[in-house]
Amino acid sequence: MSPRNIFIAAALAIAMAAGIFLAIRTQAPAVPESALILPAPEPVPAFSLLTQHGETVDQSVFEGQWDLVFFGFTHCPDICPTTLQVLANAKRALAEQGLEPLPRIVLVSVDPERDTPEVLGQYIDYFGDGNLGLTGSLEEIRKLTKGLGVYFQKQSGDGDNYGVDHWAGVYVIDPDGNRHSVIGAPHVVDNYVRDLPILMGAR
């Protein structure tokens, strides 16, 4: 190869390498498709509730890990068990992909009359290990739901035969105890498997 051809080949190689480098540097970061990242992180409002083990906790219970927080109740006929199963399946799929750390599933009861810590514990354990259930007085639950803009309303019924209308989204809380993002219904396993690694890496 002549010196001129060597020079041209070297120049082309340098140009190609520079192009690849610039393409990598300017590649847009991945963005979630189903989750809405909140404009500014805000702390979870203050509250005092009971875990499924009967322990009194406050808003600091959301610090130290990523949490997927759903508001529902154990007598819910469809939305609650379906959503919690989606979260459990997504968490299992992320574990198989090697995601570390895995987020924690949290169920906050909007039916404290029936959802004692024991009842809540039996229910939340069905969806896997390491989950957190929160219940307590209606006043303390409303401190949390009102601060997060979460709607729920007990419906009329005979005795214990009643339902509770409630918001069906999932809050993503970051390890600093701040509300980070929201994932709305309908809930799909693939959406969580795709979006959660992006959300958890975007702090």
N, C-alpha and C positions, 0 to 999 in steps of 0.2 A: 504494500500500500504506500502510495506516495505521501510525502510530508503534508501536501495540501489536503489529501483525503483523510489523513489522520487528524488533521486540525478540524476538518468539518465534522468528522465522527465524534470527536471529543466535545465540540461545541453543541452538537445535537444531544449528546448524553447529558451535558450540564443543563441544557435548556429543559429537557424532559424531567430531570430530577428536580429542578426548580419548580416546574409546573406541578408535579406531584406534591411537593412540599406546600406550595401555596394552596392547592386544592384541599389538603388536609387541614391547614390552618384556617381556611375560610369556610370549611364545612359547617353548616348550621347545626347547633346542638339539637339533640333529640327532644321532642316536645310530646307531652302526654296527649292522647286522643280523646279520652273519656273523662279525665279528671280536670278540674278547674283549680289552678294554683291561685291562692288568694293574693291580692296585691301587696299586702304587708302582714307579716306574722303578728298575731296578737295572742296574749296568754289566755288560757282557758279560765273562765270566771271562777271565783272562789266558791267552794261548796264543802259540805261535810256529809259523806254517805258511808254505807256499809258495803264491804265486799261480800262475795258469796261465802267467805269464811267467818263473817261476823266482825271483821276488823274495821274500825273507823278510819277513813282516809279522807284526804282533802285533794285539792287540785294538783298537788305534787305527785300524786300517783301516776300522772301522765308523763313524768320526767324520767329520762334514762333509756327510753326505747321508742320506736315508732309504734303508734297505735291506730287501729282501724276501729272507729267508734260508731256503733249503731244503736239507735234508740228504738226499743220495742218491748215486747212482753211475752211471757211464756205461754199464755193462752192464745196467742195469735195463731189463726188457722193457716195462714199461707205466706204472707210477705216476710215475716220474721224468720221462720225456719228455712225458707228458700234463700234468703239473703245470707244468713249465717252459714249455710252449706256452701254457697258460692265462695264466701271468704275462706272457709276451711279448705275447699278444693284448690283455690288459688294459692293459698299458703303452702299446701302440699306440693303443688307444681313448682313453686319458687324454690322450695327446699331441694327438690330433685335437680333443679338447675344450679344449685350451689349458692343461692343468694344468702349473704350474711350481713347483718343480722336479719332475722325474719321479723315482720311486724306482729304485734300482739292483737288479737281480736277482743274487743270490749263490747259488752252489751249493757247499756244503761236502761233499767226498767222504767217504763212510763205507767206501770200498774203496780205501785207499791202495796196496795191492799192485798193482792194475792201473791205477789212475788217477794216472799220472804228470802233471806239469804240462802236457806237450805233449798228451797224450791228453785231459786235462780241457779244455784250451784249444780244441781242435778241436770238442769237444762243446758247450761253453757258447756258442761263437760262432755256432752254428747258430740260437740263439734270440735273436739280435739283437746290436747293438753295445753296448759299455759294460758288459757283464756281468762279474762277478768269479767266478773259480773258486778254491777253496782246497783244498789237499791237503797231505800231509806224513806225519810218523810217526804211527802208531796212538796212541802215548802222548799226543801233542799234540792230536790230534783228540778223544781222550777227555776231555781237560781242558775242551774247549769243550762237548762234548755232555753231559758229566756236570753241568757248571755250569748248563746250560740245561734239564736234565731230558729230554734227547733220547735215545731208545732206538735202538740198532742192534745187530745180531748176525749175524756171518758164519755161513752155513749150510755143511753138509758137501757135498763134491763132489769130483770127480776133477780134479786139477790146477787149471787156471784155470776149470773149469766148475763154478761155484758161484754162489749168490745171497746177498744180504744183506737180512735183514729190517730195516726201519727205520720210524721215526715219519714220518708223511706230512704233518704240518702245516707252516705257514710262520710264521716269526718276523718281526715287523716291528720293526726297530731304528731308533731315532730318531737325529738328527744329533749328539747328544751321546754316542753309543755306548751308549745304554741300551736294554734290551729294553722295548718299549713295548706291544706287543699280539701276539696270536696268532690266526691264521686256520686253522681246521681243515678237513680234507677232508670231503666232496668239494669240489673247487675249481671254481668257476664264474666265468667272465669278468665277468658282470654284478655279482656280489657284490663283486669287487675294484673295479670302476669306481664302484660306489655308495659303498663303505666307505672306500677309501683317501683321498679328499679330506677326509672327516670326520676320519679318524685323523690325517692330516698337519696338519690345522688345529686339533687339540685339544691341542696342547702347552701 
